[in-house]
Amino acid sequence: MSAARSVLSRVRAYLRYRDTVAQLSRLSDRDLADLGISRSDIRGIARV
């Protein structure tokens, strides 16, 4: 059961990561700049 929970946890984390990247990618460059984020930072920020 523990292995299944681990896999499920990793899948959920990946889905959150993917959703965060998608949401941040939809923002304009100006909106990202207001947040102090550059487009090249999006993937790194989403991993945190």
C-alpha distance matrix in Angstrom:
0.0 3.8 5.5 5.2 6.4 8.7 10.1 10.6 12.3 14.4 15.5 16.5 18.4 20.1 21.2 22.6 24.4 25.8 27.0 28.6 30.4 31.7 32.9 34.7 36.1 37.8 39.8 43.3 44.4 46.4 43.4 41.3 44.3 44.6 41.0 41.9 39.7 40.9 39.5 38.5 36.3 34.1 31.2 31.2 31.3 28.5 26.2 26.9
3.8 0.0 3.8 5.4 5.1 6.2 8.7 9.8 10.4 12.4 14.3 15.3 16.4 18.4 20.0 21.1 22.5 24.4 25.7 26.9 28.7 30.3 31.5 32.9 34.5 36.4 38.1 41.6 42.4 44.4 41.5 39.2 42.0 42.3 38.7 39.3 37.2 38.5 37.3 36.0 33.8 31.8 28.9 28.5 28.7 26.1 23.6 24.0
5.5 3.8 0.0 3.8 5.4 5.0 6.3 8.6 9.8 10.7 12.4 14.3 15.3 16.6 18.5 20.0 21.1 22.6 24.4 25.8 27.1 28.7 30.3 31.7 32.9 35.0 36.9 40.3 41.0 43.2 40.6 38.2 41.0 41.6 38.1 38.6 36.1 37.1 35.6 34.2 32.3 30.3 27.1 27.0 27.6 24.9 22.3 23.3
5.2 5.4 3.8 0.0 3.8 5.4 5.1 6.1 8.5 9.9 10.6 12.2 14.2 15.4 16.5 18.4 19.9 21.0 22.5 24.3 25.8 26.9 28.5 30.3 31.5 33.2 35.3 38.8 39.9 42.1 39.3 37.1 40.2 40.7 37.2 38.1 35.6 36.6 34.9 33.9 32.0 29.7 26.7 27.0 27.3 24.3 22.1 23.3
6.4 5.1 5.4 3.8 0.0 3.8 5.4 5.0 6.0 8.6 9.8 10.4 12.1 14.1 15.2 16.4 18.2 19.8 20.9 22.3 24.2 25.6 26.8 28.4 30.0 31.7 33.5 37.1 38.1 40.0 37.1 35.0 38.0 38.2 34.7 35.6 33.4 34.7 33.3 32.4 30.2 27.9 25.2 25.3 25.1 22.2 20.1 20.9
8.7 6.2 5.0 5.4 3.8 0.0 3.8 5.4 5.1 6.2 8.7 9.9 10.6 12.4 14.3 15.4 16.5 18.4 20.0 21.1 22.6 24.4 25.8 27.0 28.5 30.6 32.3 35.7 36.4 38.5 35.7 33.4 36.2 36.7 33.1 33.7 31.3 32.5 31.1 29.9 27.7 25.7 22.8 22.6 22.9 20.2 17.6 18.5
10.1 8.7 6.3 5.1 5.4 3.8 0.0 3.8 5.4 5.1 6.2 8.6 9.9 10.6 12.3 14.3 15.3 16.5 18.3 20.0 21.1 22.5 24.3 25.8 26.8 28.9 31.0 34.3 35.2 37.5 34.9 32.6 35.6 36.3 32.9 33.5 30.9 31.7 30.0 28.8 27.0 24.8 21.7 22.1 22.6 19.6 17.4 18.9
10.6 9.8 8.6 6.1 5.0 5.4 3.8 0.0 3.8 5.4 5.1 6.2 8.6 9.9 10.6 12.3 14.2 15.3 16.5 18.3 20.0 21.1 22.5 24.4 25.6 27.2 29.3 32.9 34.1 36.2 33.3 31.3 34.5 34.9 31.5 32.6 30.1 31.1 29.4 28.8 26.8 24.2 21.5 22.2 22.1 18.8 17.2 18.6
12.3 10.4 9.8 8.5 6.0 5.1 5.4 3.8 0.0 3.8 5.5 5.2 6.2 8.7 9.9 10.6 12.3 14.3 15.4 16.5 18.4 20.0 21.1 22.6 24.2 26.0 27.7 31.2 32.2 34.1 31.2 29.1 32.1 32.4 28.9 29.8 27.4 28.8 27.4 26.7 24.4 22.0 19.4 19.6 19.3 16.3 14.4 15.3
14.4 12.4 10.7 9.9 8.6 6.2 5.1 5.4 3.8 0.0 3.8 5.4 5.0 6.2 8.6 9.9 10.4 12.2 14.2 15.3 16.5 18.3 19.9 21.1 22.3 24.5 26.3 29.6 30.4 32.6 30.0 27.6 30.5 31.3 27.8 28.4 25.8 26.7 25.1 24.0 22.1 19.8 16.8 17.1 17.5 14.5 12.3 13.9
15.5 14.3 12.4 10.6 9.8 8.7 6.2 5.1 5.5 3.8 0.0 3.8 5.4 5.1 6.2 8.7 9.8 10.5 12.2 14.2 15.3 16.5 18.3 20.0 20.9 22.8 25.0 28.4 29.5 31.8 29.2 27.1 30.3 31.1 27.9 28.7 25.9 26.7 24.7 24.1 22.4 19.7 16.9 18.0 18.2 14.8 13.4 15.6
16.5 15.3 14.3 12.2 10.4 9.9 8.6 6.2 5.2 5.4 3.8 0.0 3.8 5.4 5.1 6.2 8.6 9.9 10.5 12.2 14.3 15.3 16.4 18.3 19.8 21.3 23.3 26.8 28.1 30.1 27.2 25.3 28.6 28.9 25.6 26.9 24.4 25.6 23.9 23.7 21.7 18.8 16.6 17.5 16.9 13.4 12.6 14.1
18.4 16.4 15.3 14.2 12.1 10.6 9.9 8.6 6.2 5.0 5.4 3.8 0.0 3.8 5.5 5.1 6.2 8.6 9.9 10.5 12.3 14.2 15.3 16.5 18.2 20.2 21.8 25.2 26.0 28.0 25.2 23.0 26.0 26.6 23.1 24.0 21.5 22.7 21.3 20.8 18.5 15.9 13.5 14.0 13.6 10.3 9.0 10.5
20.1 18.4 16.6 15.4 14.1 12.4 10.6 9.9 8.7 6.2 5.1 5.4 3.8 0.0 3.8 5.4 5.0 6.1 8.5 9.8 10.5 12.2 14.2 15.4 16.3 18.5 20.5 23.8 24.6 27.0 24.6 22.2 25.4 26.4 23.2 23.9 21.0 21.6 19.6 19.0 17.4 14.6 11.8 13.2 13.4 9.9 8.9 11.6
21.2 20.0 18.5 16.5 15.2 14.3 12.3 10.6 9.9 8.6 6.2 5.1 5.5 3.8 0.0 3.8 5.4 5.1 6.1 8.5 9.9 10.5 12.2 14.2 15.2 16.7 19.0 22.5 23.9 26.1 23.5 21.6 25.1 25.8 22.8 24.1 21.2 22.0 19.9 19.9 18.4 15.2 13.1 15.0 14.6 10.8 11.1 13.5
22.6 21.1 20.0 18.4 16.4 15.4 14.3 12.3 10.6 9.9 8.7 6.2 5.1 5.4 3.8 0.0 3.8 5.5 5.1 6.1 8.6 9.8 10.5 12.2 14.0 15.5 17.2 20.7 22.1 23.9 21.0 19.2 22.5 22.8 19.7 21.1 18.6 19.9 18.3 18.6 16.6 13.3 11.9 13.3 12.0 8.3 9.1 10.7
24.4 22.5 21.1 19.9 18.2 16.5 15.3 14.2 12.3 10.4 9.8 8.6 6.2 5.0 5.4 3.8 0.0 3.8 5.5 5.2 6.2 8.6 10.0 10.7 12.1 14.4 16.0 19.2 20.0 22.2 19.7 17.4 20.5 21.4 18.3 19.1 16.2 17.1 15.4 15.2 13.3 10.2 8.2 9.8 9.2 5.5 6.2 8.8
25.8 24.4 22.6 21.0 19.8 18.4 16.5 15.3 14.3 12.2 10.5 9.9 8.6 6.1 5.1 5.5 3.8 0.0 3.8 5.5 5.2 6.2 8.7 10.1 10.5 12.5 14.9 18.1 19.3 21.8 19.5 17.5 20.9 22.0 19.3 20.3 17.2 17.4 15.0 15.2 14.2 10.7 9.0 11.7 11.5 7.9 9.3 12.3
27.0 25.7 24.4 22.5 20.9 20.0 18.3 16.5 15.4 14.2 12.2 10.5 9.9 8.5 6.1 5.1 5.5 3.8 0.0 3.8 5.5 5.1 6.1 8.6 9.8 10.8 13.0 16.6 18.4 20.4 17.7 16.3 19.9 20.5 17.9 19.6 16.8 17.6 15.5 16.5 15.2 11.5 10.9 13.5 12.2 8.8 11.1 13.2
28.6 26.9 25.8 24.3 22.3 21.1 20.0 18.3 16.5 15.3 14.2 12.2 10.5 9.8 8.5 6.1 5.2 5.5 3.8 0.0 3.8 5.4 5.1 6.1 8.4 10.0 11.2 14.7 16.0 17.9 15.1 13.2 16.7 17.3 14.4 15.9 13.3 14.5 12.9 14.0 12.1 8.5 8.6 10.7 8.8 5.8 8.9 10.5
30.4 28.7 27.1 25.8 24.2 22.6 21.1 20.0 18.4 16.5 15.3 14.3 12.3 10.5 9.9 8.6 6.2 5.2 5.5 3.8 0.0 3.8 5.5 5.3 5.9 8.6 10.3 13.3 14.2 16.7 14.6 12.3 15.8 17.1 14.6 15.5 12.3 12.5 10.2 11.0 10.0 6.3 6.2 9.3 8.5 6.0 9.0 11.5
31.7 30.3 28.7 26.9 25.6 24.4 22.5 21.1 20.0 18.3 16.5 15.3 14.2 12.2 10.5 9.8 8.6 6.2 5.1 5.4 3.8 0.0 3.8 5.6 5.1 6.4 9.1 12.3 14.1 16.6 14.5 13.1 16.8 17.9 16.0 17.5 14.4 14.4 11.7 13.3 13.0 9.3 9.7 13.0 12.1 9.6 12.7 15.0
32.9 31.5 30.3 28.5 26.8 25.8 24.3 22.5 21.1 19.9 18.3 16.4 15.3 14.2 12.2 10.5 10.0 8.7 6.1 5.1 5.5 3.8 0.0 3.8 5.4 5.3 7.0 10.7 12.9 14.7 11.9 11.1 14.9 15.4 13.4 15.6 13.1 13.9 11.9 14.2 13.4 9.7 11.2 13.9 12.0 10.0 13.5 15.0
34.7 32.9 31.7 30.3 28.4 27.0 25.8 24.4 22.6 21.1 20.0 18.3 16.5 15.4 14.2 12.2 10.7 10.1 8.6 6.1 5.3 5.6 3.8 0.0 3.8 5.4 5.4 8.7 10.0 11.9 9.4 7.8 11.5 12.4 10.4 12.1 9.4 10.1 8.5 11.0 10.0 6.7 9.2 11.5 9.6 8.7 12.4 13.7
36.1 34.5 32.9 31.5 30.0 28.5 26.8 25.6 24.2 22.3 20.9 19.8 18.2 16.3 15.2 14.0 12.1 10.5 9.8 8.4 5.9 5.1 5.4 3.8 0.0 3.8 5.4 7.8 9.2 12.0 10.5 9.0 12.4 14.2 12.9 14.0 10.9 10.3 7.4 10.0 10.4 7.4 9.5 12.5 11.7 10.7 14.1 16.1
37.8 36.4 35.0 33.2 31.7 30.6 28.9 27.2 26.0 24.5 22.8 21.3 20.2 18.5 16.7 15.5 14.4 12.5 10.8 10.0 8.6 6.4 5.3 5.4 3.8 0.0 3.8 6.5 9.3 11.5 9.8 9.7 13.2 14.3 13.6 15.5 13.0 12.7 10.4 13.5 13.8 10.9 13.1 16.1 14.7 13.6 17.2 18.9
39.8 38.1 36.9 35.3 33.5 32.3 31.0 29.3 27.7 26.3 25.0 23.3 21.8 20.5 19.0 17.2 16.0 14.9 13.0 11.2 10.3 9.1 7.0 5.4 5.4 3.8 0.0 3.8 6.6 8.0 6.0 6.4 9.8 10.6 10.3 12.4 10.5 10.7 9.4 13.0 13.0 10.7 13.7 16.0 14.2 14.0 17.7 18.7
43.3 41.6 40.3 38.8 37.1 35.7 34.3 32.9 31.2 29.6 28.4 26.8 25.2 23.8 22.5 20.7 19.2 18.1 16.6 14.7 13.3 12.3 10.7 8.7 7.8 6.5 3.8 0.0 3.8 5.3 5.2 6.3 8.6 9.9 10.9 12.4 10.9 10.3 9.3 13.1 13.9 12.4 15.7 17.9 16.4 16.8 20.4 21.3
44.4 42.4 41.0 39.9 38.1 36.4 35.2 34.1 32.2 30.4 29.5 28.1 26.0 24.6 23.9 22.1 20.0 19.3 18.4 16.0 14.2 14.1 12.9 10.0 9.2 9.3 6.6 3.8 0.0 3.8 5.5 5.1 6.1 8.6 9.9 10.3 8.8 7.5 7.3 10.9 11.9 11.5 15.1 16.7 15.6 16.7 20.0 20.9
46.4 44.4 43.2 42.1 40.0 38.5 37.5 36.2 34.1 32.6 31.8 30.1 28.0 27.0 26.1 23.9 22.2 21.8 20.4 17.9 16.7 16.6 14.7 11.9 12.0 11.5 8.0 5.3 3.8 0.0 3.8 5.4 5.0 6.2 8.7 9.7 9.6 9.5 10.4 13.9 14.3 14.1 17.8 19.0 17.3 18.7 22.1 22.4
43.4 41.5 40.6 39.3 37.1 35.7 34.9 33.3 31.2 30.0 29.2 27.2 25.2 24.6 23.5 21.0 19.7 19.5 17.7 15.1 14.6 14.5 11.9 9.4 10.5 9.8 6.0 5.2 5.5 3.8 0.0 3.8 5.4 5.1 6.5 8.8 8.7 9.8 10.5 14.1 13.7 12.7 16.4 17.6 15.3 16.4 19.9 20.0
41.3 39.2 38.2 37.1 35.0 33.4 32.6 31.3 29.1 27.6 27.1 25.3 23.0 22.2 21.6 19.2 17.4 17.5 16.3 13.2 12.3 13.1 11.1 7.8 9.0 9.7 6.4 6.3 5.1 5.4 3.8 0.0 3.8 5.4 5.1 6.2 5.1 6.2 7.3 10.6 9.9 9.3 13.1 14.0 12.0 13.5 16.8 17.0
44.3 42.0 41.0 40.2 38.0 36.2 35.6 34.5 32.1 30.5 30.3 28.6 26.0 25.4 25.1 22.5 20.5 20.9 19.9 16.7 15.8 16.8 14.9 11.5 12.4 13.2 9.8 8.6 6.1 5.0 5.4 3.8 0.0 3.8 5.2 4.8 5.5 6.4 8.9 11.7 11.1 11.7 15.5 15.8 13.9 16.1 19.2 18.9
44.6 42.3 41.6 40.7 38.2 36.7 36.3 34.9 32.4 31.3 31.1 28.9 26.6 26.4 25.8 22.8 21.4 22.0 20.5 17.3 17.1 17.9 15.4 12.4 14.2 14.3 10.6 9.9 8.6 6.2 5.1 5.4 3.8 0.0 3.8 5.5 7.6 9.7 12.1 14.9 13.7 13.9 17.6 17.7 15.2 17.2 20.3 19.5
41.0 38.7 38.1 37.2 34.7 33.1 32.9 31.5 28.9 27.8 27.9 25.6 23.1 23.2 22.8 19.7 18.3 19.3 17.9 14.4 14.6 16.0 13.4 10.4 12.9 13.6 10.3 10.9 9.9 8.7 6.5 5.1 5.2 3.8 0.0 3.8 5.5 8.8 11.1 13.5 11.4 11.4 14.9 14.6 11.8 13.8 16.9 15.9
41.9 39.3 38.6 38.1 35.6 33.7 33.5 32.6 29.8 28.4 28.7 26.9 24.0 23.9 24.1 21.1 19.1 20.3 19.6 15.9 15.5 17.5 15.6 12.1 14.0 15.5 12.4 12.4 10.3 9.7 8.8 6.2 4.8 5.5 3.8 0.0 3.8 6.8 10.1 11.7 9.7 10.9 14.3 13.5 11.3 14.1 16.6 15.6
39.7 37.2 36.1 35.6 33.4 31.3 30.9 30.1 27.4 25.8 25.9 24.4 21.5 21.0 21.2 18.6 16.2 17.2 16.8 13.3 12.3 14.4 13.1 9.4 10.9 13.0 10.5 10.9 8.8 9.6 8.7 5.1 5.5 7.6 5.5 3.8 0.0 3.8 6.6 8.2 6.2 7.2 10.7 10.4 8.7 11.3 14.0 13.7
40.9 38.5 37.1 36.6 34.7 32.5 31.7 31.1 28.8 26.7 26.7 25.6 22.7 21.6 22.0 19.9 17.1 17.4 17.6 14.5 12.5 14.4 13.9 10.1 10.3 12.7 10.7 10.3 7.5 9.5 9.8 6.2 6.4 9.7 8.8 6.8 3.8 0.0 3.8 5.4 5.3 7.0 10.3 10.6 10.1 12.5 15.0 15.5
39.5 37.3 35.6 34.9 33.3 31.1 30.0 29.4 27.4 25.1 24.7 23.9 21.3 19.6 19.9 18.3 15.4 15.0 15.5 12.9 10.2 11.7 11.9 8.5 7.4 10.4 9.4 9.3 7.3 10.4 10.5 7.3 8.9 12.1 11.1 10.1 6.6 3.8 0.0 3.8 5.4 5.6 8.6 10.2 10.3 11.7 14.3 15.7
38.5 36.0 34.2 33.9 32.4 29.9 28.8 28.8 26.7 24.0 24.1 23.7 20.8 19.0 19.9 18.6 15.2 15.2 16.5 14.0 11.0 13.3 14.2 11.0 10.0 13.5 13.0 13.1 10.9 13.9 14.1 10.6 11.7 14.9 13.5 11.7 8.2 5.4 3.8 0.0 3.8 5.7 7.3 8.2 9.6 11.3 13.0 14.7
36.3 33.8 32.3 32.0 30.2 27.7 27.0 26.8 24.4 22.1 22.4 21.7 18.5 17.4 18.4 16.6 13.3 14.2 15.2 12.1 10.0 13.0 13.4 10.0 10.4 13.8 13.0 13.9 11.9 14.3 13.7 9.9 11.1 13.7 11.4 9.7 6.2 5.3 5.4 3.8 0.0 3.8 5.8 5.4 6.1 8.6 10.3 11.3
34.1 31.8 30.3 29.7 27.9 25.7 24.8 24.2 22.0 19.8 19.7 18.8 15.9 14.6 15.2 13.3 10.2 10.7 11.5 8.5 6.3 9.3 9.7 6.7 7.4 10.9 10.7 12.4 11.5 14.1 12.7 9.3 11.7 13.9 11.4 10.9 7.2 7.0 5.6 5.7 3.8 0.0 3.8 5.5 5.2 6.1 8.8 10.4
31.2 28.9 27.1 26.7 25.2 22.8 21.7 21.5 19.4 16.8 16.9 16.6 13.5 11.8 13.1 11.9 8.2 9.0 10.9 8.6 6.2 9.7 11.2 9.2 9.5 13.1 13.7 15.7 15.1 17.8 16.4 13.1 15.5 17.6 14.9 14.3 10.7 10.3 8.6 7.3 5.8 3.8 0.0 3.8 5.5 5.1 6.4 9.1
31.2 28.5 27.0 27.0 25.3 22.6 22.1 22.2 19.6 17.1 18.0 17.5 14.0 13.2 15.0 13.3 9.8 11.7 13.5 10.7 9.3 13.0 13.9 11.5 12.5 16.1 16.0 17.9 16.7 19.0 17.6 14.0 15.8 17.7 14.6 13.5 10.4 10.6 10.2 8.2 5.4 5.5 3.8 0.0 3.8 5.4 5.3 6.9
31.3 28.7 27.6 27.3 25.1 22.9 22.6 22.1 19.3 17.5 18.2 16.9 13.6 13.4 14.6 12.0 9.2 11.5 12.2 8.8 8.5 12.1 12.0 9.6 11.7 14.7 14.2 16.4 15.6 17.3 15.3 12.0 13.9 15.2 11.8 11.3 8.7 10.1 10.3 9.6 6.1 5.2 5.5 3.8 0.0 3.8 5.4 5.5
28.5 26.1 24.9 24.3 22.2 20.2 19.6 18.8 16.3 14.5 14.8 13.4 10.3 9.9 10.8 8.3 5.5 7.9 8.8 5.8 6.0 9.6 10.0 8.7 10.7 13.6 14.0 16.8 16.7 18.7 16.4 13.5 16.1 17.2 13.8 14.1 11.3 12.5 11.7 11.3 8.6 6.1 5.1 5.4 3.8 0.0 3.8 5.5
26.2 23.6 22.3 22.1 20.1 17.6 17.4 17.2 14.4 12.3 13.4 12.6 9.0 8.9 11.1 9.1 6.2 9.3 11.1 8.9 9.0 12.7 13.5 12.4 14.1 17.2 17.7 20.4 20.0 22.1 19.9 16.8 19.2 20.3 16.9 16.6 14.0 15.0 14.3 13.0 10.3 8.8 6.4 5.3 5.4 3.8 0.0 3.8
26.9 24.0 23.3 23.3 20.9 18.5 18.9 18.6 15.3 13.9 15.6 14.1 10.5 11.6 13.5 10.7 8.8 12.3 13.2 10.5 11.5 15.0 15.0 13.7 16.1 18.9 18.7 21.3 20.9 22.4 20.0 17.0 18.9 19.5 15.9 15.6 13.7 15.5 15.7 14.7 11.3 10.4 9.1 6.9 5.5 5.5 3.8 0.0
